[in-house]
Amino acid sequence: PASASALPGTNGTSTSIHDAYGATPGLGNGIIATNLDATGLSQTPGDQSGAQCSVADLVVTNSGTPNPVVPGGNITYTQTVNNNGPQSALNVVFSEAIPTNTTFVSLASPAAWTCTTPAVGSGGNVSCTLPSNNINVLSTFTLVVQVGAATPSGTTISDTDSVSSGVNDNNLANNTATVNTLVA
């Protein structure tokens, strides 16, 4: 959709037209939005024509073993991040909070990712970044946490990881993944 407003002009003077454009929801992936002038022709060089909207579909998974886990035992989470496309995802962030009733032990992450973790034996957040995730490049993370020795049997430990990026994601439903582990 576009809107235009013109400044008043008289014969021999110029008139300015101000355009405002918004993306139409539901446009297909890979659509190129071009800014056209009032005649329908592309604007002159230097104007913002030919801008492209990047779209990716980041997917995250999460699984934990063993299940159930004994108080004082470790849970190993295997987590993956993948980009189903159709374009590369930029400024990707993988993150999660260390679950309640557990403390951080270790994180093995893919070489291209930069990660920050809490200190061993404490709670906090894990955050990993990647400048660009190409289509169908699978990244696997292995997070190990220790269940508190005093955690009562019957407690459910819930771990949720998430992924986001600096481009439009056409399916936000698969950007988080939760796994529950029973303490027994």
C-alpha positions as CSV (number, residue, x, y, z in Angstrom):
1,P,0.0,0.0,0.0
2,A,1.2,3.5,-0.7
3,S,0.2,7.0,0.2
4,A,1.3,10.2,-1.4
5,S,1.0,13.8,-0.6
6,A,2.0,16.7,-2.8
7,L,3.2,20.2,-1.9
8,P,1.3,23.0,-3.6
9,G,2.9,24.3,-6.8
10,T,2.2,26.8,-9.5
11,N,3.2,26.9,-13.2
12,G,6.9,26.8,-13.5
13,T,7.6,25.6,-9.9
14,S,8.3,22.1,-8.8
15,T,6.1,20.0,-6.7
16,S,7.4,17.4,-4.3
17,I,5.7,14.1,-3.7
18,H,6.2,12.2,-0.5
19,D,5.6,8.4,-0.6
20,A,5.1,6.1,2.3
21,Y,5.2,2.3,1.6
22,G,4.5,-0.7,3.9
23,A,5.1,-4.3,3.2
24,T,2.0,-6.3,2.5
25,P,1.5,-9.2,4.8
26,G,1.4,-12.6,3.0
27,L,3.8,-11.7,0.2
28,G,5.8,-14.7,-0.8
29,N,9.4,-15.4,0.1
30,G,12.0,-13.7,-2.0
31,I,9.7,-10.9,-3.2
32,I,11.8,-7.8,-4.1
33,A,10.2,-4.5,-3.1
34,T,11.1,-1.7,-5.5
35,N,10.4,2.0,-4.9
36,L,8.8,3.5,-8.0
37,D,8.2,7.1,-8.9
38,A,4.8,8.6,-9.9
39,T,5.3,7.5,-13.5
40,G,5.9,3.9,-12.4
41,L,9.6,4.0,-13.3
42,S,12.4,3.1,-10.9
43,Q,13.8,6.1,-9.2
44,T,17.1,7.6,-10.2
45,P,20.4,6.0,-8.9
46,G,21.0,6.9,-5.3
47,D,17.4,6.4,-4.3
48,Q,16.4,3.4,-2.3
49,S,15.0,1.2,-5.0
50,G,15.5,-2.6,-5.3
51,A,15.5,-3.2,-1.5
52,Q,15.0,-6.8,-0.7
53,C,13.4,-8.3,2.4
54,S,15.4,-11.3,3.7
55,V,13.4,-14.3,4.9
56,A,14.7,-17.4,6.7
57,D,13.1,-20.2,8.7
58,L,15.3,-21.0,11.8
59,V,14.5,-24.2,13.6
60,V,15.7,-25.3,17.1
61,T,15.4,-28.7,18.7
62,N,16.1,-29.9,22.2
63,S,16.4,-33.4,23.8
64,G,17.6,-34.4,27.2
65,T,19.1,-37.7,28.7
66,P,18.7,-39.5,31.0
67,N,15.1,-39.3,31.7
68,P,14.4,-39.8,34.6
69,V,17.5,-38.4,36.3
70,V,18.6,-39.0,39.9
71,P,19.1,-36.1,42.3
72,G,22.8,-35.0,42.0
73,G,23.0,-36.5,38.5
74,N,23.8,-34.8,35.2
75,I,21.4,-34.1,32.3
76,T,22.9,-33.8,28.8
77,Y,20.9,-31.7,26.4
78,T,21.5,-32.1,22.7
79,Q,20.2,-29.1,20.8
80,T,20.3,-28.2,17.2
81,V,19.9,-25.0,15.1
82,N,19.1,-25.2,11.4
83,N,18.0,-22.7,8.7
84,N,15.4,-24.1,6.3
85,G,15.8,-21.0,4.2
86,P,14.9,-19.7,1.6
87,Q,17.7,-17.2,2.5
88,S,20.6,-17.0,5.0
89,A,19.8,-15.9,8.5
90,L,21.9,-13.0,9.8
91,N,23.0,-12.2,13.4
92,V,21.7,-15.5,14.7
93,V,21.3,-15.8,18.5
94,F,20.8,-19.2,20.3
95,S,19.9,-18.8,24.0
96,E,18.5,-20.5,27.1
97,A,18.4,-20.2,30.8
98,I,19.9,-22.9,33.0
99,P,16.9,-24.8,34.3
100,T,15.7,-24.3,37.9
101,N,17.1,-26.9,40.3
102,T,20.2,-27.3,38.1
103,T,23.7,-25.7,37.7
104,F,25.9,-25.3,34.7
105,V,28.5,-27.9,34.0
106,S,29.7,-27.5,30.3
107,L,28.7,-26.5,26.8
108,A,30.2,-27.9,23.6
109,S,29.3,-25.6,20.7
110,P,30.1,-25.5,16.9
111,A,33.4,-23.7,16.0
112,A,31.7,-20.9,14.1
113,W,29.6,-19.8,17.1
114,T,30.7,-17.4,19.9
115,C,29.2,-18.4,23.3
116,T,29.0,-17.0,26.8
117,T,28.1,-19.2,29.7
118,P,27.6,-18.9,33.4
119,A,30.4,-20.1,35.7
120,V,30.6,-23.9,36.4
121,G,28.4,-24.7,39.4
122,S,26.1,-21.7,39.0
123,G,22.8,-20.8,37.3
124,G,22.4,-18.1,34.6
125,N,22.0,-17.9,30.9
126,V,23.7,-19.4,27.8
127,S,23.9,-17.2,24.8
128,C,25.6,-18.0,21.5
129,T,25.9,-15.8,18.3
130,L,26.6,-16.5,14.7
131,P,27.0,-13.7,12.1
132,S,25.4,-15.8,9.3
133,N,23.6,-19.1,9.2
134,N,23.4,-20.4,5.6
135,I,20.6,-22.6,4.4
136,N,20.6,-26.2,5.7
137,V,23.6,-25.8,7.9
138,L,23.0,-27.8,11.1
139,S,24.7,-26.6,14.3
140,T,24.7,-29.0,17.3
141,F,25.2,-27.8,20.9
142,T,25.7,-30.2,23.9
143,L,24.8,-28.6,27.2
144,V,25.4,-30.5,30.5
145,V,23.8,-29.4,33.8
146,Q,23.8,-31.0,37.2
147,V,20.6,-31.5,39.2
148,G,20.8,-30.3,42.7
149,A,21.4,-33.1,45.2
150,A,18.5,-31.9,47.4
151,T,16.0,-31.8,44.5
152,P,12.9,-33.8,45.6
153,S,12.0,-36.9,43.6
154,G,9.0,-36.2,41.4
155,T,10.3,-32.7,40.4
156,T,10.1,-31.9,36.7
157,I,13.1,-30.0,35.3
158,S,12.1,-28.0,32.2
159,D,14.7,-26.7,29.7
160,T,13.7,-24.3,26.9
161,D,16.1,-23.1,24.2
162,S,15.4,-20.5,21.5
163,V,16.8,-19.1,18.3
164,S,16.3,-15.7,16.7
165,S,18.0,-13.6,14.0
166,G,18.1,-10.2,12.4
167,V,15.9,-11.2,9.4
168,N,12.3,-12.1,9.0
169,D,11.4,-15.6,10.2
170,N,8.5,-17.1,8.3
171,N,7.7,-19.7,11.0
172,L,8.1,-18.5,14.6
173,A,6.4,-21.7,15.9
174,N,9.7,-23.7,15.6
175,N,12.0,-21.0,17.2
176,T,11.7,-22.5,20.7
177,A,12.0,-26.1,22.0
178,T,11.2,-27.4,25.5
179,V,12.2,-30.8,27.0
180,N,11.0,-32.0,30.5
181,T,13.0,-34.4,32.6
182,L,11.7,-36.1,35.7
183,V,13.8,-36.4,38.9
184,A,13.4,-39.9,40.3
